[in-house]
Amino acid sequence: MDLRESHYQSAREFVRKAQQLGYGDLSEYYWYHTIELGNGLVTPGTYDYRYSLPFFQFPLDMSGMDVLDVGAATGFFSFEFEKRGANVVSMEMVSMMDLDVFPGEDIGQTLKKLQGMMHDHSPYDDEQSERLFQEKTPEEIYFLLLEGPFQICRKILGSSVKRCYSSIYDLSPEKTGVSQFDLIFVGDVLLHTLYPVKALAALAPLCAGTLVIAQALPQTPDWPPAMFYVGGEKAGEDDISWFWLNRSCFEQILKKLGFAHVASVGSHTGIMKPGGGHYERAILHATR
């Protein structure tokens, strides 16, 4: 059995078992993360970070720490931080309409692309998938892609993680309920912003300790400091991704924003499901 069919089989078994356990019909949910929920129930995530955690170099004991998980999606890292003893705020955007859109383009293009992604990840045959993923409203896409998966995991795990709704640019102590955090984690978020410097500038005053960034870095020389544009030239074909900062660019911007030390602590790799594409993400730590 190949990876794709194995993943689809696991997804169908997850839906069946979740319904059997009384959690309702989760067949339309999109699972960004693989999360162990107990009783043999494991979400069929696109990304499985369970075996990559040591590479991030998070403290094993996070007791008493205030932690912010930016762009938390299904919430794997939020729940992991809580498991380690942290007080966690899990931030996600307010609605799909808050996604950045390239100037002159329409949010409808982005929503159509996301709906296609959900269809492609469906474990069901084409006819059933078409029925499940017919035209969805922005609210339905938001629920099936972000809010529904997070909240059902939170409920099953009996988690006390707090959910904060905001764009990354508008984060503030008033929105998070915390004046400053001991650790802020930003995984695969900045490349989906049109204004990554503005996003980092919003995060910096909220961080009293360590800012951990995990994302793709461009396969270009590390000097001079540069942002690498990956949005392409064709309208609607940028995969909601525009700029990759190289390591020295991150280092200089973060130091300018008040972080004394910026270090590359390594990387993590894995296979995206169901397609089997390989990914590699650099891991940076910026400390006060």
NORWOVEN-V268120 format. One record per pair of residues at least 4 apart in sequence whose ideal C-beta (glycine too) atoms are under 7 Angstrom apart, sorted by the first residue. I is the first residue (numbers start at 1). GAP is how many residues later the second one is. If there is no record, write none. Layout:
# NORWOVEN-V268120
I_GAP ; I_GAP
This chain:
# NORWOVEN-V268120
1_4 ; 1_5 ; 2_4 ; 3_4 ; 3_270 ; 3_271 ; 3_273 ; 4_4 ; 4_270 ; 4_271 ; 4_272 ; 5_4 ; 6_4 ; 7_4 ; 7_37 ; 7_266 ; 7_267 ; 8_4 ; 8_115 ; 8_266 ; 9_4 ; 10_4 ; 10_34 ; 11_4 ; 11_33 ; 11_112 ; 12_4 ; 12_111 ; 13_4 ; 14_4 ; 14_27 ; 14_28 ; 14_29 ; 14_30 ; 15_4 ; 15_11 ; 15_12 ; 16_4 ; 17_4 ; 17_24 ; 18_5 ; 18_8 ; 18_23 ; 19_4 ; 19_5 ; 19_6 ; 21_18 ; 21_20 ; 23_129 ; 23_133 ; 26_126 ; 27_105 ; 28_104 ; 28_116 ; 29_115 ; 29_119 ; 29_120 ; 30_88 ; 30_91 ; 30_114 ; 30_115 ; 30_119 ; 31_12 ; 31_13 ; 31_14 ; 31_15 ; 31_43 ; 31_118 ; 32_13 ; 32_14 ; 32_15 ; 32_41 ; 32_42 ; 33_10 ; 33_12 ; 33_14 ; 33_16 ; 33_40 ; 33_41 ; 33_42 ; 33_43 ; 34_8 ; 34_9 ; 34_11 ; 34_13 ; 34_14 ; 34_16 ; 35_8 ; 35_10 ; 35_39 ; 35_41 ; 35_44 ; 35_118 ; 36_6 ; 37_4 ; 37_5 ; 37_6 ; 37_116 ; 37_119 ; 37_120 ; 38_118 ; 43_31 ; 43_110 ; 45_29 ; 46_75 ; 46_226 ; 46_227 ; 47_223 ; 47_225 ; 48_222 ; 49_4 ; 49_27 ; 52_216 ; 52_218 ; 53_27 ; 55_211 ; 55_212 ; 55_213 ; 55_228 ; 56_156 ; 56_158 ; 56_212 ; 56_227 ; 57_208 ; 57_228 ; 60_24 ; 61_23 ; 61_24 ; 62_5 ; 62_19 ; 62_22 ; 62_23 ; 62_24 ; 63_22 ; 64_21 ; 65_21 ; 65_22 ; 65_117 ; 65_118 ; 66_21 ; 66_112 ; 66_115 ; 66_116 ; 67_14 ; 67_19 ; 67_20 ; 67_21 ; 67_114 ; 67_115 ; 67_116 ; 68_21 ; 68_23 ; 68_108 ; 68_113 ; 68_116 ; 68_138 ; 69_8 ; 69_9 ; 69_12 ; 69_19 ; 69_21 ; 69_22 ; 69_116 ; 70_21 ; 70_98 ; 70_114 ; 70_115 ; 70_116 ; 70_119 ; 71_20 ; 71_21 ; 71_115 ; 71_118 ; 72_5 ; 72_6 ; 72_18 ; 72_19 ; 72_20 ; 72_78 ; 73_73 ; 74_75 ; 74_76 ; 74_79 ; 75_4 ; 75_15 ; 75_75 ; 75_78 ; 75_79 ; 75_86 ; 76_4 ; 77_4 ; 77_108 ; 77_110 ; 78_4 ; 78_10 ; 78_12 ; 78_83 ; 79_4 ; 79_74 ; 79_78 ; 79_80 ; 79_82 ; 80_4 ; 81_5 ; 81_7 ; 82_4 ; 82_6 ; 82_77 ; 82_79 ; 88_73 ; 88_74 ; 89_73 ; 89_75 ; 89_87 ; 89_88 ; 89_89 ; 90_71 ; 90_72 ; 90_73 ; 90_74 ; 91_73 ; 91_75 ; 91_80 ; 92_54 ; 92_71 ; 92_73 ; 93_5 ; 93_74 ; 94_4 ; 94_71 ; 94_72 ; 95_43 ; 95_47 ; 96_15 ; 96_42 ; 96_45 ; 96_46 ; 97_10 ; 97_41 ; 98_69 ; 99_8 ; 99_11 ; 99_141 ; 100_92 ; 100_93 ; 100_94 ; 101_4 ; 101_6 ; 101_9 ; 102_92 ; 102_129 ; 102_136 ; 105_4 ; 105_130 ; 105_131 ; 107_4 ; 108_4 ; 109_4 ; 109_127 ; 110_4 ; 110_130 ; 111_4 ; 111_27 ; 111_30 ; 112_4 ; 113_4 ; 114_4 ; 114_27 ; 114_31 ; 115_4 ; 115_18 ; 115_21 ; 115_26 ; 116_4 ; 117_4 ; 118_4 ; 118_15 ; 118_26 ; 118_27 ; 119_10 ; 119_14 ; 121_153 ; 122_7 ; 122_10 ; 122_11 ; 124_4 ; 124_5 ; 124_8 ; 125_4 ; 126_4 ; 127_4 ; 128_4 ; 129_4 ; 130_4 ; 136_4 ; 136_5 ; 138_4 ; 139_4 ; 140_4 ; 141_4 ; 142_4 ; 142_5 ; 143_4 ; 143_5 ; 144_4 ; 146_4 ; 147_4 ; 148_4 ; 149_4 ; 150_4 ; 151_4 ; 152_4 ; 153_4 ; 154_5 ; 154_7 ; 162_15 ; 164_11 ; 164_12 ; 166_4 ; 166_5 ; 166_9 ; 168_21 ; 168_25 ; 168_31 ; 168_34 ; 169_29 ; 169_30 ; 169_33 ; 170_5 ; 171_4 ; 171_5 ; 171_31 ; 171_32 ; 171_35 ; 173_5 ; 173_6 ; 176_30 ; 180_26 ; 180_27 ; 180_28 ; 181_25 ; 181_26 ; 181_27 ; 182_26 ; 182_27 ; 183_26 ; 183_27 ; 183_29 ; 184_19 ; 184_22 ; 184_23 ; 184_27 ; 185_27 ; 186_4 ; 186_17 ; 186_27 ; 187_27 ; 187_28 ; 188_26 ; 188_27 ; 190_6 ; 190_9 ; 190_23 ; 190_25 ; 191_24 ; 191_25 ; 191_50 ; 191_52 ; 191_53 ; 192_48 ; 192_49 ; 193_6 ; 194_48 ; 195_4 ; 196_4 ; 196_47 ; 196_49 ; 197_4 ; 197_56 ; 198_4 ; 199_4 ; 200_4 ; 200_53 ; 200_54 ; 200_57 ; 201_56 ; 203_4 ; 203_8 ; 204_53 ; 204_54 ; 207_4 ; 208_80 ; 209_78 ; 209_79 ; 210_75 ; 210_76 ; 210_77 ; 211_48 ; 211_75 ; 212_71 ; 212_73 ; 213_37 ; 213_71 ; 214_67 ; 214_69 ; 215_66 ; 215_67 ; 216_28 ; 216_65 ; 217_27 ; 217_29 ; 217_30 ; 217_65 ; 218_10 ; 218_26 ; 218_28 ; 220_8 ; 220_26 ; 222_24 ; 222_25 ; 222_26 ; 223_25 ; 224_24 ; 225_21 ; 225_23 ; 225_24 ; 225_27 ; 226_20 ; 226_23 ; 227_16 ; 227_18 ; 227_22 ; 228_15 ; 228_16 ; 228_18 ; 229_13 ; 229_14 ; 230_11 ; 230_12 ; 230_14 ; 231_7 ; 231_10 ; 231_11 ; 232_5 ; 232_6 ; 238_4 ; 245_4 ; 245_5 ; 247_4 ; 247_17 ; 248_4 ; 249_4 ; 250_4 ; 250_12 ; 250_34 ; 251_4 ; 251_11 ; 252_4 ; 253_4 ; 254_5 ; 254_8 ; 254_32 ; 255_4 ; 255_7 ; 259_27 ; 259_28 ; 259_29 ; 260_27 ; 260_28 ; 261_26 ; 262_22 ; 262_24 ; 263_21 ; 263_22 ; 264_18 ; 264_20 ; 265_18 ; 265_20 ; 266_17 ; 267_13 ; 267_14 ; 267_15 ; 267_16 ; 268_13 ; 268_15 ; 269_9 ; 269_10 ; 269_11 ; 270_9 ; 271_5 ; 271_7 ; 272_5 ; 272_7
